[in-house]
Amino acid sequence: MELPEIPSVSEDDEELVKSVVSGKVPSYSLESKLGDCFRAAKIRRDAVQRLVGRSLEGLPLEGFDYDSILGQCCEMPVGYVQIPVGIAGPLLLNGCEYSVPMATTEGCLVASTNRGCKAILASGGATCVLLRDAMTRAPVVRFTSAKRATELKFFLEDPLNFDTLSVVFSKSSRFSRLQGIKCAIAGKNLYIRFSCSTGDAMGMNMVSKGVQNVLDFLQNDFPDMDVIGISGNFCSDKKPAAVNWIEGRGKSVVCEAIITRDVVTKICRRAETVGGMRILLKKGGGIGLVPLKECPKWLSVSSSSVRLTMRAPQMSRMQLELKKGWGRRSDAQRTSEYHQCQTGLPTLGVDGGE
């Protein structure tokens, strides 16, 4: 395999690159060894190219402050990725206007968000109330008997012990504050759900360190406690869970915005049924309102109520419900009209009314 062309490096850096490739110098130790985060990233990048036999030329290296991420958010960097940032808004929330920056490569995402912000602004804004703000971590521990597990449950939920546990929990961070502890017992296993505030951070590592502090402290009075895992899936992290919906995890909020009819029609571009049926027609990104009588003949049916749901032109099926008229068609007519829908027609949506 032909190795990628690597820019010339100094003799000292060349020796380091070879040492990283051979495994004599661990890649993760370059920052502490050199005291220069950019140089460490450059050497690591060159070593990776030689190890995998692929060029990283398309990945930017210069123009980034690697010192700012040391020990913070990314280990062993070899470059960075540029993501375009769009701006949506203003979003009128609780009487204040906010511009919303969005970093994305998804087309139409910022545009649709901006349209929603415009609709909310035109309707008088949205209101939001913060209900709860607490990050959680729930380790699972095991005892030799259910009785011992119950004793720890009572100890943790005793209000007299909370202040002591709170001090122990917060000793590894000046931002974390323990808010509460809830326990669930299953046989000899005890699931302990810690809730705490974490300042402006999401704080998952902060909470985990605090939980470890408490577990170490508990070993003094409960030496027979066996820690099965720092997370027992009672948190519950990175997945939908009923306990999070009931108890909350992170910030729990309720928001409300009432969008007026005029705004729905003018800004959201949705059809309104007035004195008869109208059809919303989407063609190549454009949206317009068309009277039903001007629709294709196959859709011109005698009915006082029509609902059409389609995925065209790549739709897998069509659902057409009519209070009148559809039942009088033969199977052959229905099949013909169905195939006519699949061939080249735009996305359609029909509102029915009398």
Phi and psi in degrees as a GROMACS rama.xvg file:
@    title "Ramachandran Plot"
@    xaxis  label "Phi"
@    yaxis  label "Psi"
@TYPE xy
-79.7069  124.335  GLU-2
-73.5775  149.488  LEU-3
-67.9835  152.193  PRO-4
-72.2775  122.709  GLU-5
-107.762  131.167  ILE-6
-55.9611  149.947  PRO-7
-62.5993  139.993  SER-8
-126.797  164.321  VAL-9
-68.1714  165.63  SER-10
-62.3383  -40.5594  GLU-11
-63.2902  -43.5073  ASP-12
-67.8143  -35.7651  ASP-13
-62.0236  -40.7635  GLU-14
-64.659  -39.6285  GLU-15
-66.9164  -40.2808  LEU-16
-59.4813  -45.2479  VAL-17
-64.0492  -36.4315  LYS-18
-67.5956  -37.6367  SER-19
-68.2995  -41.7366  VAL-20
-62.6291  -40.3253  VAL-21
-79.5147  -14.1645  SER-22
92.8231  1.93681  GLY-23
-69.5984  -34.7479  LYS-24
-115.058  118.097  VAL-25
-63.2223  138.839  PRO-26
-60.606  -36.9602  SER-27
-69.9491  -14.6388  TYR-28
-93.6076  0.655485  SER-29
-63.1382  -41.636  LEU-30
-60.9304  -47.1349  GLU-31
-71.3838  -31.169  SER-32
-72.641  -39.9721  LYS-33
-94.6595  -29.8927  LEU-34
71.4483  15.7217  GLY-35
-137.723  105.446  ASP-36
-67.8079  -37.0078  CYS-37
-66.5266  -45.1437  PHE-38
-62.81  -38.4524  ARG-39
-62.3366  -42.63  ALA-40
-64.7467  -38.73  ALA-41
-66.4756  -43.9154  LYS-42
-65.3116  -43.1406  ILE-43
-63.0952  -40.1793  ARG-44
-61.0268  -46.2364  ARG-45
-63.1233  -38.8697  ASP-46
-65.8628  -40.5908  ALA-47
-63.2208  -41.4372  VAL-48
-60.9351  -39.187  GLN-49
-73.057  -34.7207  ARG-50
-70.0597  -40.8658  LEU-51
-96.1756  -12.7176  VAL-52
70.3587  23.5277  GLY-53
-128.791  147.86  ARG-54
-86.5669  142.292  SER-55
-106.418  27.8212  LEU-56
-58.8595  -35.0229  GLU-57
-77.402  -7.06222  GLY-58
-96.125  116.261  LEU-59
-60.1313  145.76  PRO-60
-120.553  -49.5586  LEU-61
-81.3779  159.134  GLU-62
90.3855  17.0874  GLY-63
-132.2  142.016  PHE-64
-88.7326  93.9362  ASP-65
-72.7889  -20.9786  TYR-66
-64.5864  -29.8208  ASP-67
-70.9405  -18.9305  SER-68
-106.366  -2.27936  ILE-69
-63.5072  120.433  LEU-70
71.0786  13.0884  GLY-71
-115.95  -62.6488  GLN-72
-138.755  -7.66914  CYS-73
-154.306  125.577  CYS-74
-100.004  151.345  GLU-75
49.3926  54.949  MET-76
-70.0975  148.868  PRO-77
-127.837  6.09615  VAL-78
159.397  -163.893  GLY-79
-150.327  163.321  TYR-80
-114.003  132.871  VAL-81
-88.6853  129.268  GLN-82
-123.614  126.506  ILE-83
-64.3427  143.126  PRO-84
-117.376  121.711  VAL-85
-104.162  168.669  GLY-86
-126.032  129.845  ILE-87
-117.828  150.713  ALA-88
129.173  -171.771  GLY-89
-74.6578  145.353  PRO-90
-100.247  118.141  LEU-91
-88.2922  108.085  LEU-92
-130.922  122.11  LEU-93
52.771  37.9393  ASN-94
84.2153  -1.93478  GLY-95
-116.739  144.916  CYS-96
-96.4957  133.58  GLU-97
-126.47  137.192  TYR-98
-93.9473  134.197  SER-99
-110.732  106.295  VAL-100
-76.4263  137.945  PRO-101
-134.009  117.361  MET-102
-92.6182  115.401  ALA-103
-159.716  157.748  THR-104
-116.777  12.2065  THR-105
-89.5184  118.706  GLU-106
-63.8608  142.288  GLY-107
75.7886  -6.12549  CYS-108
-66.2021  -48.7647  LEU-109
-67.1687  -39.722  VAL-110
-62.3634  -44.9131  ALA-111
-69.441  -36.1082  SER-112
-64.9157  -41.1055  THR-113
-63.2897  -37.9867  ASN-114
-65.0038  -39.5884  ARG-115
-64.1689  -40.8035  GLY-116
-61.6442  -39.8074  CYS-117
-64.7218  -40.578  LYS-118
-66.2099  -40.1203  ALA-119
-66.4225  -41.8284  ILE-120
-62.3918  -43.4036  LEU-121
-69.2215  -20.235  ALA-122
-96.6009  6.3924  SER-123
102.59  2.15251  GLY-124
94.8611  175.021  GLY-125
-117.131  157.114  ALA-126
-118.167  147.391  THR-127
-142.636  137.845  CYS-128
-127.349  130.255  VAL-129
-83.1545  117.564  LEU-130
-88.5396  -45.8638  LEU-131
-145.968  154.751  ARG-132
-145.746  93.6021  ASP-133
-155.678  126.719  ALA-134
-88.7839  150.685  MET-135
-126.966  153.25  THR-136
-147.942  134.807  ARG-137
-131.29  93.3175  ALA-138
-72.5348  161.209  PRO-139
-120.378  130.79  VAL-140
-123.355  158.072  VAL-141
-132.258  142.968  ARG-142
-119.827  174.228  PHE-143
-78.4362  -15.3952  THR-144
-146.91  156.273  SER-145
-66.7128  -29.0038  ALA-146
-62.6514  -43.1058  LYS-147
-67.6706  -37.1004  ARG-148
-63.5199  -38.0104  ALA-149
-67.1686  -36.8546  THR-150
-61.8946  -41.3513  GLU-151
-67.5192  -38.1072  LEU-152
-58.4526  -47.6361  LYS-153
-64.0947  -37.1605  PHE-154
-64.7425  -45.2891  PHE-155
-69.6575  -32.54  LEU-156
-92.46  0.791544  GLU-157
-75.6637  120.179  ASP-158
-57.3943  -25.7082  PRO-159
-68.6737  -21.7146  LEU-160
-96.6969  -6.33925  ASN-161
-64.36  -44.1499  PHE-162
-60.18  -41.889  ASP-163
-63.6713  -46.3098  THR-164
-64.1771  -34.7658  LEU-165
-65.1889  -42.4133  SER-166
-63.3989  -43.488  VAL-167
-63.9637  -41.9059  VAL-168
-61.5526  -41.493  PHE-169
-88.7199  2.10294  SER-170
-70.3488  -17.2101  LYS-171
-97.4973  -0.26063  SER-172
-153.067  142.827  SER-173
-91.0887  1.29073  ARG-174
-108.917  -30.4895  PHE-175
-74.1574  137.255  SER-176
-135.733  118.468  ARG-177
-68.1734  129.868  LEU-178
-104.544  -33.9607  GLN-179
-175.072  163.016  GLY-180
-133.835  127.525  ILE-181
-124.877  138.413  LYS-182
-119.519  147.663  CYS-183
-132.372  130.158  ALA-184
-109.711  138.651  ILE-185
-136.324  93.6808  ALA-186
67.1054  -122.157  GLY-187
-90.9805  -1.37349  LYS-188
-96.038  138.47  ASN-189
-122.657  124.276  LEU-190
-101.738  121.015  TYR-191
-113.838  112.7  ILE-192
-100.175  106.662  ARG-193
-89.4578  134.05  PHE-194
-121.035  132.912  SER-195
-151.097  157.106  CYS-196
-85.6226  149.479  SER-197
-131.236  24.1698  THR-198
67.226  -136.755  GLY-199
-87.4234  -7.0827  ASP-200
-87.5726  154.761  ALA-201
-61.8982  -42.6839  MET-202
80.5618  22.5354  GLY-203
-64.3437  -43.232  MET-204
-68.0772  -37.0735  ASN-205
-59.4132  -44.8317  MET-206
-68.2302  -41.0135  VAL-207
-61.5726  -39.9834  SER-208
-66.059  -40.7301  LYS-209
-62.6964  -41.409  GLY-210
-62.8148  -41.3457  VAL-211
-63.0598  -36.9382  GLN-212
-58.9275  -44.8671  ASN-213
-67.8554  -40.3189  VAL-214
-62.7064  -41.2118  LEU-215
-63.9599  -39.1956  ASP-216
-65.1707  -40.1106  PHE-217
-67.8424  -24.5789  LEU-218
-61.084  -22.8553  GLN-219
-66.9736  -43.1886  ASN-220
-95.265  -17.1937  ASP-221
-130.497  68.5777  PHE-222
-65.6943  -19.2931  PRO-223
-86.917  6.03615  ASP-224
-76.8715  126.237  MET-225
-107.415  115.176  ASP-226
-79.927  111.524  VAL-227
-79.0072  -40.1656  ILE-228
-166.367  147.919  GLY-229
-68.7906  -21.1691  ILE-230
-130.021  120.098  SER-231
-103.72  18.5415  GLY-232
69.4625  19.958  ASN-233
-105.136  7.61129  PHE-234
-67.7592  -57.6957  CYS-235
-110.206  134.571  SER-236
-99.1881  137.986  ASP-237
60.2568  29.9205  LYS-238
-162.089  153.266  LYS-239
-66.8358  139.161  PRO-240
-153.338  142.719  ALA-241
-62.3122  -35.9717  ALA-242
-63.43  -33.7151  VAL-243
-71.0488  -35.0461  ASN-244
-69.5845  -36.2067  TRP-245
-81.1168  -51.3503  ILE-246
-90.997  -22.9798  GLU-247
88.0093  150.089  GLY-248
-152.046  123.337  ARG-249
77.8508  -142.046  GLY-250
-92.3608  123.367  LYS-251
-104.689  121.695  SER-252
-132.244  159.332  VAL-253
-126.986  129.97  VAL-254
-124.768  150.91  CYS-255
-145.386  136.012  GLU-256
-146.128  130.496  ALA-257
-105.534  114.062  ILE-258
-94.3626  123.583  ILE-259
-74.1597  163.027  THR-260
-62.2285  -42.6317  ARG-261
-61.6583  -39.4475  ASP-262
-67.2647  -40.9303  VAL-263
-59.8514  -40.938  VAL-264
-72.6739  -44.0915  THR-265
-87.0373  -42.7212  LYS-266
-93.7329  -45.8291  ILE-267
-81.1345  -12.7253  CYS-268
58.7645  55.3439  ARG-269
-114.476  142.6  ARG-270
-69.5602  149.076  ALA-271
-124.116  132.272  GLU-272
-87.1869  114.302  THR-273
-131.417  106.414  VAL-274
70.3949  15.6327  GLY-275
157.815  -179.575  GLY-276
-85.5606  143.295  MET-277
-132.789  155.381  ARG-278
-118.798  137.641  ILE-279
-94.7039  117.507  LEU-280
-114.674  125.822  LEU-281
-112.913  117.594  LYS-282
-128.405  114.182  LYS-283
52.5747  37.177  GLY-284
94.4379  -17.0154  GLY-285
-90.5993  150.677  GLY-286
-127.307  134.213  ILE-287
-147.801  163.144  GLY-288
-103.161  131.819  LEU-289
-129.505  130.543  VAL-290
-59.865  147.884  PRO-291
-60.8186  -33.6929  LEU-292
-66.5253  -17.713  LYS-293
-94.6376  4.52886  GLU-294
-76.7477  168.669  CYS-295
-55.0998  152.492  PRO-296
-59.7717  -33.9958  LYS-297
-65.5449  -17.9423  TRP-298
-98.4434  -7.11121  LEU-299
-81.6701  87.2319  SER-300
-117.736  156.695  VAL-301
-85.7648  101.986  SER-302
-156.664  146.979  SER-303
-93.8077  -8.98326  SER-304
-150.188  121.814  SER-305
-130.431  133.995  VAL-306
-129.742  124.8  ARG-307
-125.197  123.732  LEU-308
-118.276  120.472  THR-309
-134.205  153.419  MET-310
-125.513  89.7835  ARG-311
-122.866  149.334  ALA-312
-86.346  -5.65113  PRO-313
-99.1613  35.6537  GLN-314
-77.3593  149.782  MET-315
-93.3131  -23.9249  SER-316
-158.877  166.03  ARG-317
-129.653  137.461  MET-318
-115.931  120.771  GLN-319
-128.013  115.854  LEU-320
-117.073  128.259  GLU-321
-129.453  136.114  LEU-322
-71.0144  -30.3476  LYS-323
-137.246  152.344  LYS-324
92.9922  -43.2259  GLY-325
-67.4417  -34.4091  TRP-326
-67.248  -19.8219  GLY-327
-80.7839  -8.12414  ARG-328
-83.3001  147.596  ARG-329
-77.8009  165.986  SER-330
-61.1278  -37.199  ASP-331
-64.3521  -41.3661  ALA-332
-65.237  -42.2812  GLN-333
-62.3565  -43.5727  ARG-334
-63.6119  -42.4417  THR-335
-62.2206  -44.4616  SER-336
-68.7887  -33.8142  GLU-337
-63.6134  -46.2338  TYR-338
-67.816  -30.5013  HIS-339
-64.9028  -32.7378  GLN-340
-66.6864  -35.2519  CYS-341
-76.5902  -16.4055  GLN-342
-104.343  88.3636  THR-343
83.5679  0.477864  GLY-344
-81.1988  150.057  LEU-345
-73.8448  172.247  PRO-346
-67.25  131.33  THR-347
-123.936  149.332  LEU-348
-141.959  134.269  GLY-349
-118.621  132.556  VAL-350
-106.06  132.447  ASP-351
-111.438  149.697  GLY-352
-167.119  165.387  GLY-353
